[in-house]
Amino acid sequence: TGRMCLALCRGCGYIGNRAFDDAKISYGAQYEISLHHSPVYASFLEQTATRLVSTHALRGRPVLEIACGSGHFLEILCGAGASRGFGVDPSV
Protein backbone atom coordinates (compact mmCIF):
# COMPACT_ATOMS: atom_id res chain seq x y z
CA THR A 1 0.00 0.00 0.00
CA GLY A 2 1.01 3.57 -0.39
CA ARG A 3 -0.17 7.14 -0.51
CA MET A 4 -2.68 8.24 -3.14
CA CYS A 5 -2.99 11.72 -4.61
CA LEU A 6 -5.05 11.61 -7.81
CA ALA A 7 -4.53 14.30 -10.43
CA LEU A 8 -6.47 14.95 -13.64
CA CYS A 9 -4.98 16.18 -16.90
CA ARG A 10 -7.71 18.39 -18.36
CA GLY A 11 -6.01 18.18 -21.76
CA CYS A 12 -6.28 14.41 -22.30
CA GLY A 13 -8.42 13.15 -19.42
CA TYR A 14 -5.68 10.98 -17.89
CA ILE A 15 -5.95 10.41 -14.16
CA GLY A 16 -2.82 9.40 -12.32
CA ASN A 17 -1.49 9.03 -8.81
CA ARG A 18 1.01 11.84 -8.21
CA ALA A 19 2.21 10.06 -5.06
CA PHE A 20 2.95 6.77 -6.88
CA ASP A 21 6.10 5.11 -5.54
CA ASP A 22 7.43 2.43 -7.88
CA ALA A 23 9.68 1.14 -5.09
CA LYS A 24 6.52 -0.32 -3.52
CA ILE A 25 5.73 -2.40 -6.64
CA SER A 26 7.42 -5.62 -7.67
CA TYR A 27 6.54 -6.89 -11.15
CA GLY A 28 8.02 -10.36 -11.16
CA ALA A 29 7.47 -13.30 -13.51
CA GLN A 30 4.57 -14.50 -11.33
CA TYR A 31 2.75 -11.13 -11.27
CA GLU A 32 -0.67 -11.36 -12.93
CA ILE A 33 -2.95 -8.37 -13.47
CA SER A 34 -5.11 -9.53 -16.37
CA LEU A 35 -8.89 -9.60 -16.07
CA HIS A 36 -9.68 -11.01 -19.52
CA HIS A 37 -10.88 -14.30 -18.01
CA SER A 38 -14.01 -12.46 -16.80
CA PRO A 39 -16.90 -12.66 -19.31
CA VAL A 40 -18.21 -9.25 -18.21
CA TYR A 41 -14.80 -7.62 -18.62
CA ALA A 42 -14.20 -9.39 -21.96
CA SER A 43 -17.51 -8.00 -23.23
CA PHE A 44 -16.55 -4.53 -22.02
CA LEU A 45 -13.24 -4.75 -23.92
CA GLU A 46 -14.95 -5.89 -27.13
CA GLN A 47 -17.51 -3.08 -26.94
CA THR A 48 -14.84 -0.51 -26.14
CA ALA A 49 -12.63 -1.61 -29.05
CA THR A 50 -15.56 -1.53 -31.47
CA ARG A 51 -16.56 1.95 -30.27
CA LEU A 52 -13.00 3.30 -30.51
CA VAL A 53 -12.50 1.99 -34.04
CA SER A 54 -15.81 3.49 -35.14
CA THR A 55 -15.63 6.81 -33.28
CA HIS A 56 -12.03 7.60 -34.19
CA ALA A 57 -11.97 6.18 -37.75
CA LEU A 58 -9.32 3.59 -36.87
CA ARG A 59 -10.40 0.98 -39.41
CA GLY A 60 -7.32 0.01 -41.41
CA ARG A 61 -5.07 2.37 -39.45
CA PRO A 62 -2.23 1.59 -37.04
CA VAL A 63 -2.72 2.22 -33.33
CA LEU A 64 -0.38 2.72 -30.38
CA GLU A 65 -1.32 1.60 -26.88
CA ILE A 66 0.79 2.94 -24.05
CA ALA A 67 0.81 0.79 -20.89
CA CYS A 68 -0.46 -2.16 -22.92
CA GLY A 69 0.52 -4.88 -20.46
CA SER A 70 0.49 -8.19 -22.31
CA GLY A 71 -1.15 -6.57 -25.34
CA HIS A 72 -4.49 -8.29 -24.87
CA PHE A 73 -6.63 -5.19 -25.51
CA LEU A 74 -4.39 -4.21 -28.41
CA GLU A 75 -5.15 -7.58 -30.04
CA ILE A 76 -8.87 -6.96 -29.58
CA LEU A 77 -8.53 -3.46 -31.05
CA CYS A 78 -6.79 -4.87 -34.12
CA GLY A 79 -9.48 -7.55 -34.40
CA ALA A 80 -12.10 -4.80 -34.36
CA GLY A 81 -10.56 -3.15 -37.40
CA ALA A 82 -7.29 -1.39 -36.61
CA SER A 83 -4.66 -2.54 -39.12
CA ARG A 84 -1.64 -2.95 -36.86
CA GLY A 85 -1.02 -2.50 -33.17
CA PHE A 86 2.07 -1.24 -31.42
CA GLY A 87 2.30 -1.59 -27.66
CA VAL A 88 4.66 -0.01 -25.14
CA ASP A 89 4.83 -1.05 -21.50
CA PRO A 90 8.00 -0.69 -19.47
CA SER A 91 6.54 -2.81 -16.65
CA VAL A 92 6.41 -5.96 -18.78
Phi, psi and omega in degrees: 000163180198183179285149177232130177218092185285141179225142182251133171268112181291342179286317184240349179089001180293138175241126181224163179267107181293340181263011181304133180236102184294346176292341180273355183249139176230104177268093178261181181299333182271354183291130181228122182241352187294146178241005188293354174284345180278123179300323180293315180292320178301318178296318177302315180297317179299313180296319180295315179298315179299316179296317181296317179298318181288310185295324186251017177050052182268355181302124179077007182247152177285151178229153177239127175245121178265136187067051187277353182059232180281352181091010183301310180294324178299320176298318179295318179299317177293322177295334180276354175138343177293142186287314180217149179240139176238127182239142178232127176203104182293346181278346182267000000 
